[in-house]
Structures are given as C-alpha cells and as structure tokens.
Amino acid sequence: MRPGRLSRLFALLGAVPLLLVTAPAHAAGLAFTTPVQLTGPGGGEPSIATNRQGDVYVDGPQAIPSGVNGTAGVGFWVSHDKGSSFGKGVFIGSVLGGGDSDVVVPPDDANTVYIDDLEAAATAICLSKDKGASFQSASALPDPGNCTTLPSGQTGPSDDRPWLTADKGGRVYLTYHEFVSAQPLIFRTDNRGQDQFLAGPCGSIVTDPAIEANVPTDISGGTLVSKPVVDQQGNLYVLFTTTTQQENAGGLPGSISGTFSQAYLAVSTDHCQSFTDHTIFDGQSVGMNSVQFGDIFNDLAIDGAGNLYTVAAGYIRSTPPPTTIADVFMFSSTDQGKTWSKPLKVNSDVGGHMLPAAVGGPAAGQLAIGYFRAVNGVTNPNDATAKWTYTAAETTNGTAGTGAGFQVADVNPGFVYHTGDICNSGILCGSGAPGTGNDRSLLDFTSATIDGSGCVLFTFAGNPGQTIDTPNEKTWNYVTRQTSGCFPTPAVTTTTSATGALSAAAQPAANAPTTTLPNTAPARAAAGSAVGVLAGGAMVGAVARRRRRRRPPPA
C-alpha cells in the first residue's frame, strides 16, 4: 500500500486501530475458481441455487416483454459438476415476461427446481422435477407450452422484483413489492403450485403502524423487498427497507424522495398468515437523509444455527455526506430477528462497493458476502472511470456483531469485470437526473449460495470488454466456486435451505466459540505488499445515490 493511501485511510477512519501486516496478493485461505462465463442468453442480476448432489442452477432476466425478441421469459443455465462448467443457456418462462427472475431448490427435494418470471401484471412460476432438464407450470392447469409461451402457473398481481423461498413439503413463497401501493406482499403454495399460490391466505407483512407510516404513499418512493429466508422450524423472515415521510419531504438535491434509511424484518411463525415487525436499523435517528441502504437490493442470510444477517451497501453518516462512497455493512441477530447488532462496515479499502450478495454457512457465525469493488480507488459508483472486480468476504464469527472479523479476497485477482459506473438509480439511470449514472448493464444485484462441502458459489454479471470508449459491450453472467477456505461442515446429515445455507441435526450453539479472522482489506498489490487489517467495524460515511424502485430495462 502506498504511504499516501495509508494516510488517507487513517484520516478516514480516525481513531479506529489499524494493524499493518505483510500479506500475499491473494488473502490467505480464500481461493476461487476462475469465474465461468455463461453462454447463450445475456447477463444481469443472476440468481443461483444448488443442491447437495453438486447441481447448480442460474437464471437471469432478459428484458420485458421477452416475446418481442422471439424468446420466452428468462435465461436458465445448469451445471452438474458443482459449477465447474455449464451447458448453453435456454429460455424458460412467459413471452410476456423476461423481467425479474429467481431460482430455488427445496431443502428436501434435490430433483426439484422452481423459477419465477416477472410479467409485471403477474409472475409466471415454472417447475422442474428432473433437475432442470424440463419444465412445466407450477399449476393444476394444463400448460401445453411447457413454460415457454404463456404458463398457466400465475400468481402475484401487480408485482415488481418477485423472490422465491422454498420450504419443505412442497411449500413455496412468492414475495414482492407491489407497484402502486409500495407494500411488500407475499403469496404461498402448499403443494408445488397446484393451489395457484393461494394457500393461507398470507397476512400483511407490515403490521407495525409506526413502520407502516414510513412506507411511501405513492409511486415516487419505493420499498426495497429482499429475498426472504426460512429456518429449520419453518419460520419465515422478510427483510424490507424504506424511506420515511419526513426524509421524503426533505430529500437531497436532485432526489424525488428521501434515502432508504430504515431496515426492518418481518417474522412469521405460522407460514405467512401473520407477521411481527422488528427494526434492524433506524437511520433517521442518526440524521435526516444521512443513512442510505439503497445500493441496490439488500440481503438477508441465515446460518445453520438459525442466526440472521442483514447485508446492505450504502453509507452511514450523522449528516448527508459531501462525497459519494458506497460501503458494505452487516447486522447480525441471534434471537430470530428481535434484536440486532450495531452495523459493522465489512470493507476497509477505499473505493466504491456495490450489489452485495450474502449466504450463511452450515454452523453458527459463518457468513459469506460477495460484492463489486472499485479497484482504482474511485469512490462514486456513478463515476464512469471506475474499474470493478468481484470480491468475497467471509467470517466464522458473524454473530459477534461489530467484533466480527472478515477474511477478504478478490475471486479473480487482477481481473476487471466492468469499466464504468454501476448506476444505482433504477429507472432513473440514463435520465440525466442530478447525481444519477448511466450504466445499468449489470442490473441490481449479485447472488450467492453454498454447496454440501461448505464451499460458497457466487454469480454476478460482467462485461470485461467494455471501456469508456466502447460502453455497449454485451453483458454476461459468471459463476465462481470457492476452492480453499470453505466453511467446515458438521459431521452429520445435512440439508440445503431455501437460501442455499446448510442446516444440520446437530449444530453448535448460537454463542459457541468460533475462529476469529482479521477484518482484512482486499489484497491488491504483489505478494508481500502491506495491507490494512481493520479491527472491528467503523461506521465510516459513504455516499451512494438513492435507488428508484426496480423496473425491467426495455427490450
């Protein structure tokens, strides 16, 4: 690390203790396969799922309505060798779809795969019973097109960013953000969609009047609804993030609403029939429009012992920041989301950090996070000169809250997957609105899962051939699998949860001691270069432009 960079870190972190160590260019213990480029359909915000038999599934949106391009729905890729190679992608879903998508594998059925395909008016749900070799509608109604024309499996009216969460026994949830009301909504099936996702019925996710008061009352704001998780008892957890009406009224210059400062968790112990809401973080209490968790979709993860983790990109400041930086923050809960730790800033390098993904490991305290990282020190994610790689951060004591330590490594050191801005303003990208960027080619998130060996897989979009002078290169999806430093797995029979996290009949207690790794800055120099090890987590401010509610890009 150059002395100038080190002095800037000290100035930024203030009194936070910083330990200098000698480290190799690739953080010790963490290594990944060279990311595989998926062929066929294009890339952008891919989702990923796996089972214990080494089958890996990826899907991603293709623009809506996909039928205009002569294809059905979303792109879908399959690997039967733990993600080492993938067949050419195919198109699955609705000719009216192609918008947002998700893929899940049930925890008790390694042969079954679910895919959803956003049509905006509703969501098409497709089901495979043969590990993705063929699909049919998740419905009791006939589907002669086998999920390639207009699937009969339809649910979720007026939806945006639909997520799938699979539980045991054929129970699956569809959760999304409703277009007009901005409310998070949820639907459930108890029999693989034969009931048209009308089981329950599901109750309101937002039940606390004080929290409901923060949900936007018109479409100018938005509610970021994250992918829910279930625990081994079938309890359901839904993360959602909002602005506040007070912050909307005093939005930052160039914004049409306040920052996404409020993070909440809705918990259901009766399969979505009722929910109890808990506050993860009240950003408005820190300062008006001085906290932002809108870069873009936040993540909820659960480890094998049932501990919960919220991961978000953005900034935490006492006043609105003068410069634009996006950092990655983590919160943890050991009591089913009732109470949460203070935020821990995961990254310790200077630069932008965007589109985080998270997955819990098989034992208590294990958490893996992936995100884009600007390798050239550019802090503004909307800066067209930024160069981005993909980085992994892992901990085995995530339940320690601000005392958790992370080991950090780039998945493909020295390789740039995107040059240009990563616009975090949704449909305002390219509009010329103040503070917004232009490049939304990677779309709005990356994804993670974990296999039966405790090794993490990440999927993300990239266009490495793109430069400032050639801004319209095709975007592809990539998959990488961890090869070193995988999480230890319990020596008992395990299953895979809806989020890819493993669970076991015998697990360490939530407060069992775990190995603490240093919170290490991503190594960027040659072997032997000095890197910073950040002890604990500093709530250092960073700026990222607020995110408009997700809309699929035009075909």
N, C-alpha and C positions, 0 to 999 in steps of 0.2 A: 504494500500500500504506500502510495506517495505521501510525504510529510504533509503536503497541502490537503490531501483528502483526510488524513488523520486529524488535522487541526479543525477542519470543518465538522468532523464527527463530534469532537469534544465540544465545539461551540453549539452544536445542535442538541446534544444530549445533556449538556450542563453537568450536574454533579453525579450523573449515573456512572458507577465504576466501570472502567473499560480495561480489560486484560489483553495484552498483546501476546500472541503465541505464534510459533512457527508452524505453518500448516501446508500440506500439499495443495496443489491446484484443485484437486477433487477432494471434497471433505471426506475424511477417513470414515469407512464403514458404509457409506451410501454409494451405490452404483446402480446404473440402469442400462437396459438395452438401448442401442441406437434407435430412436423412435421410428416406427414403421409408418410409411406414408400409405394411406388407404386409397385405393383406386376406384374409378367409376364415378359415382355421384360426388358433388362438390362438398366442401367443408364449411364448418362454422358451428359453434356451440354444440359439440358432440356429447352424447350421454353414453355411459358404459355400464355393463353388468357382467358378472361371471358366476360360475358355479364351482363346486369343489372338484369337478372332473376335468378342469382345465379349459372349458369352453368359455369364450369371451365374445360379447356382443356389443356393437357400437351402432348408434343411429344418430341422424342429424337432419335438420330442416333443409329444404331445397327451394324455398320461396313459394309464396301462396298467390293464386291457386296453381298447384303444380301441373294441372292438366293443360295449362297454356303452353307448357314446354313439352307436352306429349308424354309425360311420365305421371306415375301415381305417387302421391304422398312424399315420404321421406326416404333418405338413403339408409341402407342397412348392410352391415358387414359382420362376418362371422369368422372366428378363429377357433380351431380345435387343438391348438398346441400352446395354450397358455399365453396367447398374444404374440407369439414369435412371428407368425405370418397370418395374413388374412386373404380370403378369396375376394374377387372383384365384387364391389357393392352392387346391390339390387335396389329397386324402388318398391316400397311397400306402403299401403295406405289408401288415401282417397284422392281422386283427381281434383277435389275441391280443397284439399289440404296442402301439405308441404310447409306449413308454418312451424310452430314449435313442436318438439318431439321429446320422448323419453323412452327408456327401455329398462325393464326389471326382470329378475328371475326370482320365483318364490323360494322361501327358505327351506321348503320341504319337498320340492319337486325340481330336480335338475334338468328335466326334459322340457319344461315349460318356459316360454318367453312371452312377455307382453310388450307391445309397442303402442304408444299413442301418437296421434297425428292431428295437429290443430287445423281446424277448418274455420275458426273464429265463431261461426254460428253455433258450432258444437265441436266435439272431439271424437274422431274415429278411434276405436280400440281394436287392435289386432292381436291374435293369439296363435302361438305355435306350440304344438305338443311334441315336436320332434327336433328340438334344439335348433330352430330357425330354418330347417330345410323347407318348410311350407307353412303358410299362414291361413287363417280363417278369421271371420269376425268373432269378437267376443260377444256373442249374442245368441239367443234362441231362434232368431230369424234366419232364413236362408241367405247365403252370400255366394252367388254363382261366380263372382269375380275373384273370390279368394283373397280379399283385401287388396285389390289392385284397381278397383273402379270406384264404386260408392258403397263402402262397407255398411252392413246393417247394424254393426255394433257402434251405436252413437250415444253419447252422454255429454253432460256439462254444457248447457246452453250459454251463449254469450261469454265465451271464455278467452283467456289470454294466459300464456305460459302454464299449460297443464302439466302436472307432475304425477307420476305413478308411484305407489308404495304398495308392495306385496307383503301380505302376512301369510300365515299358514292356513291350510284347509280351503283354499280357493278364494279367500278374502283378499280383495284388492281395493285400494282407494285411488280416486282421481281428485286432485286438489288444484285450484287455480285462482286467478284474480279475475273477477267479473268486470267486464268492460265499463259499464255505465256507473254502477254504484261504488266501484273500487273496493268492494268487500271480498275477502278471501272466502271461497266456497269449497265444499267437499261433497263427493258422492261415493257410494260404496257398493260393491258386489260381494255376495257371499258364495257364489257358485261360478266363478270364472266368466262372469258377464251374462249368464243365462237370464238373470233378472234385470238386464239392461241398466245395471248400476243404480237400481232404485231400492236397494235394501236399506234398512234403518228405520225411518229416514235419518239422515245426519242433521245435527243441530247447528246452530250458529257458532262459528269459530271465535268471533269477537263477542264476548259476553260481559266484559267489564265496562260499565258506562263511561268511566274516565278514559279508557283506551279507545272506546268507540268514538269519543269526541275528537280524537286525533285523526281518524280515518277521513280522507278528503271527501267532501260532499259533492264534488263534480269531477269531470274527467281531466281537469288541469293538473291535478296532483297524481297520486298513484300509491299503490300498496305493493311492495315487493314481497311476494309469497315464495318461500323457498321449498325445496323438496322435503316432505315430511319423512320421519323415521318411525319405526315401531320397535319395541323391546321384546324380550322373550315372553313376557306376560301378555302381549298383545296391546299394551298401552300405546297410544298414538300421540306423536309430538309434531306440532306445526309451528315453524318459525315464520314470523312476518314482521316487516319493517315499514314504518310510516313517517310522514312529516307530522307537524302539529299545525293546528289552525293559526296559532299565534305566529309561528315561523312562516307560514304561508303568507300571512299579511305583511310580513317584513322581510320578504325574500331578498337574497343577494342580487346585486345589479345584474340584469340580463336573464334572471331566472323568473319563471312564472309560478314558482311555489317555493316553499322552504326546503331545507336539506332533509335527507332521510336520517333523522337523529334518534328515532325511537325503535328499539328492538324488543320484540315480545315473543313469548312462547305460549301457545295454546295446548293444553294437555287433555286428552280424553282417555278415560279408563273403562268406557263402555262402547268401544268400537264406533266412535264419532257421534253417538246420539247426544252427548253433551260435552262441553268443554269448560275448563277453568283456565283463565289467563294469568300469566305471570310476566313481570317486567324483567327483561335481561339487562337493559341499559336505558336510562333516561337522559338522553343527550341534551334536551332543552334545559335541564337543571344545571348543565355545565356552562352553557352560554347560548344565546339565540343564534341559530344558524352557524354554530361553531363546531358542530359534530356532523359528520357525513358518513353514512354506511350505505352508499348507493353506487358502488363501482364494481360490478353491477349487481348480479344476484349473489346473495349471501348463502352460507352453507350451514346445515345442521348435521352433526355426526354423532354416532353413539358407539361406545366401545363394548367389548364383550361382557363387562360387568354392569352395563346399564348407565354409565356416566355419559353426560351430554356435553357437546361442544358446539359453540357458535363461532363461525369464522366469517369475517367481513373485511372488505377493503374500503379505505376511506381515510378520514382524519378525525382527531380529537383535539380540540383547542379550546381555550377559555374565551377567545374572541375569533371571529371569522379570519382565517389566515390570509396573509398578503400574497403568498405564493402557492402554487399548485403542486401538491405532492399527494400520492396515494400509497398508504402503507397497509399492511395486513395485521388485523387484530384478532385475538382469540379470547373467548369467555368460556368458563367451564362450570358445570353443576354436578354435584354428587348426590342430590336429593330429588331426582326426577324433575328438575327444572324449576323447583320452588324458589331457590336462591342461586345466585350466580357470582362468580369471582369478578374482581375488577378486571378491566381489559389489559391484556398483555400484547405489546407490539412484537410480532413474531420476527419480522425482518430487522436487520441492523445496518444494512447498507444504504447508501444514498442513491435514490433513483425512484422511478415510478414502479408500482406493483399493482397488478390488475387481474381480475377474473379468477379469484381463488376457488379451489376445489378442496374438499376435505372428506376423509373417511376414518372411522375408528378402527383400532386393531382388536385382536381377539382377547386381550387382557386389559385390566384396569390401567388407565393412564396412557394408553397407546393411541396416538393420533398422527395422521399424515396429512399434510397440506401441500397443494401444488398451486403455482401462480406464475403469471408472466412477470418478468423482471427486466427493467431497462438497464442494459449493460454499459451504456455510455454516460451514466450519471444524469440523464435527463429526468427531471422530477415531474414534469407536467405530462400526464398521459395523453393530452391533446396536442402535444408537440410533434410536428411531422418529421423531426430529425431523430426521434427516439429509435433505438435498436433493441429488440426484445428477444430474450431467450426464455425457456421454461425451467422453473426451479422447484425443487422439493424441499420441504422442511418436516422433520419427524421428531417426535418426543415420546418418551416412555413414562413421563410423569406429568402428563397434561392436567391431571386433577390438582396439581399444586398451584393452579391459577397463575398469579404473577411470578411465582417461583419456578415455573416450568422452564426447562431448557430444551432448545431445539438444535438438532444437527441439520445442516443445510448443504445442499449440493445442486448444481445445475444438472439436469438429466442428460444433456449432451454438451459438455463444456466447450465453449468457444463457438458454438453454432447459433446463428441468429435466425429466428423463425418468422420475424416480422419487422419490417422497417416502416416507420410512420407512426401516426397516432393510433391509439386504441380508444376510439370515441366512446364515452360513457353516457351519452345523452339520448340514447334510444332513437325515436323517430325524428329528433331534432338534429341528428348527425347530418352534416352537409347542408343544413338550412341557413348557415351564416349567422345564427343567433349568437350573441356575445358569449364567449367562454366555451363554445362547443367545438368539437373537432369534426373531421370529415370522414374518417376511415372507420367503417363499421364491419369490415370484411371478416373479422374473427367472431362477430356477433357478441353474445352477452355472458358466456360462462365457459368454464372448462369442467371436467368431471374426473372422479376417482372411484376406484373400487379396490378390493383386496381379495387375494385368492386363498386357497386352502393351505398354502405354505406360509401365510403371513406376509406375502410379498405384495406391494402396492402396484397398481396399474393406473396410469394417468392417460387421459385422452384430451387433446387440445387441437385447435385449428392453427394453421400457419400458411404463409405464402413467402417462403425464403427467397424466391427470385425477385420479389418486389423491392424497388428502390424508390427514392424520391422522384426520379425521372421516369420510372415505369410503375405507376401506382395501381394498375388494374390487373396484376397477375392473378391467376386462378388460385383460390384458397382450397387447401386440402386438410383433411383430418389426419392426426398422428396418434399412435399408441406406443407407450413405453412401459416396460415392466421392470420392477426392481430385481436386481440380481445379487445384491450384497447389502447387509444390514437389515434384512427383513425382520419383522416382529416375531419373537418366539411364540409358538402356538402351544396351548395346553395339550398334554398327552392324554386327551380324552376325545370321544366322538364329538365332532362339531358340525354345525350347520351354518349356512350363509344367510345373513339378514337381508331385508329389503334394500338396504343401502350398500350391500357388499361387505359389511362388517361381520366378522365371525363371532359366534357365541358358543358356549360350551356348558356342559352339565356341571362341571366344576371349574370355578374361576377364582382368582384372588379376590379378596375383599376390596371394596372401593378405595379403602385407605391403606392397602397393602404397600409396603415399600417397593419402589421401582428404581431402576438405574437412571440417574440424572445425567443428561448430556448437556454440554455447554450450548448456550444460545449463540451459534456461530454464524458470522456473516458469510454469504456465499463466496467461495474462493474464486477469484477471477484472474489471479496472476500466475506466473510459472511456479513450479514446485519450489517450496522453501520461502515463498513470499509471506509477509506478515499479514494476518487478517485479524479483525477485531472480534473478541468474544464478549458479547453483551450480557452482563449478569442481571437476571430479572428482566422486567419489561418496562420501558419508559413510554409514557403516553406522550410521544412527540407529535406535534401537529403536522398534518399533511393536508394538502388540498386536492380535491377531485371534484369535477363538475357533477352536479346532481343528475340523476338519471330519470328520464321520462319513462312512462310506462311502456313496456316492450310492445313493439309492433313488428310483424314479419316484414322483411325487405321486399320491395316489388320484384316480380319475376323478371 
